[in-house]
Amino acid sequence: MNPLTILIAIAGGVIGALVGVVTRPTFMGMQVPFSVLTSTAPMDEPFKNELQSHLLATTGIGLVVGIVLAAIIYALTNRSTPGQNG
């Protein structure tokens, strides 16, 4: 397998994570700060769970899109032409 296809799949996950950072959840018109992820306060727990699930979902979606794109590129670059043996 070409290393470029692996890089494309990883890049999809990174782009998905960046999209998750940009589009993170809001509360009363303000984006939830990332300090909530390391907070131990019980009042921050719902926001922490929401932010974690949002970042995980967007990263996962980006990774799946990257894998699909890598598979398409791999299939297009490694297809055999008519009359070619093997």
C-alpha positions as CSV (number, residue, x, y, z in Angstrom):
1,M,0.0,0.0,0.0
2,N,1.2,3.4,-0.9
3,P,2.2,5.6,2.1
4,L,0.3,8.5,0.6
5,T,-3.0,6.6,1.1
6,I,-2.2,6.2,4.8
7,L,-1.4,9.9,5.1
8,I,-4.7,10.8,3.4
9,A,-6.6,8.8,5.9
10,I,-4.7,10.4,8.8
11,A,-5.2,13.8,7.3
12,G,-8.9,13.2,7.2
13,G,-8.9,12.5,11.0
14,V,-6.9,15.7,11.6
15,I,-9.2,17.8,9.5
16,G,-12.2,16.3,11.3
17,A,-10.6,17.2,14.6
18,L,-10.0,20.8,13.5
19,V,-13.6,21.1,12.3
20,G,-14.7,19.9,15.7
21,V,-12.5,22.5,17.4
22,V,-14.0,25.3,15.2
23,T,-17.6,24.1,15.5
24,R,-17.5,23.1,19.2
25,P,-20.8,23.4,21.2
26,T,-22.1,26.6,22.5
27,F,-23.9,27.5,25.7
28,M,-25.8,30.8,25.9
29,G,-24.1,32.0,22.7
30,M,-20.5,31.3,24.0
31,Q,-18.4,28.4,22.8
32,V,-17.6,25.9,25.5
33,P,-14.0,26.5,26.6
34,F,-11.4,23.7,26.3
35,S,-10.6,24.1,30.0
36,V,-13.8,22.2,30.6
37,L,-12.1,19.0,29.4
38,T,-9.7,19.0,32.4
39,S,-12.1,20.4,34.9
40,T,-13.1,18.3,37.9
41,A,-16.1,20.6,38.9
42,P,-19.4,18.7,39.0
43,M,-21.2,21.6,37.3
44,D,-18.9,21.2,34.3
45,E,-19.6,17.5,33.7
46,P,-22.5,17.9,31.2
47,F,-20.4,20.4,29.1
48,K,-17.4,18.1,29.4
49,N,-19.4,15.1,28.1
50,E,-20.9,17.2,25.3
51,L,-17.6,18.6,24.2
52,Q,-15.9,15.1,24.3
53,S,-18.7,13.5,22.3
54,H,-18.6,16.3,19.7
55,L,-14.8,16.1,19.2
56,L,-14.9,12.4,19.0
57,A,-17.8,12.4,16.5
58,T,-16.1,15.0,14.2
59,T,-12.8,13.3,14.4
60,G,-14.4,9.9,13.6
61,I,-16.3,11.4,10.7
62,G,-13.2,13.0,9.3
63,L,-11.3,9.7,9.7
64,V,-14.0,7.7,7.9
65,V,-14.0,10.3,5.0
66,G,-10.2,10.1,4.9
67,I,-10.3,6.3,4.7
68,V,-12.9,6.3,2.0
69,L,-11.0,8.9,0.0
70,A,-7.7,6.9,0.4
71,A,-9.5,3.8,-0.8
72,I,-10.8,5.6,-3.9
73,I,-7.4,7.0,-4.7
74,Y,-5.8,3.7,-4.1
75,A,-8.3,2.0,-6.4
76,L,-7.9,4.6,-9.1
77,T,-4.1,4.5,-9.1
78,N,-3.7,0.7,-9.0
79,R,-6.3,-0.4,-11.5
80,S,-5.1,-2.5,-14.4
81,T,-5.6,-1.4,-18.0
82,P,-7.1,-3.7,-20.6
83,G,-4.6,-6.1,-22.0
84,Q,-2.3,-5.9,-19.0
85,N,-1.3,-9.2,-17.4
86,G,-1.8,-9.7,-13.8
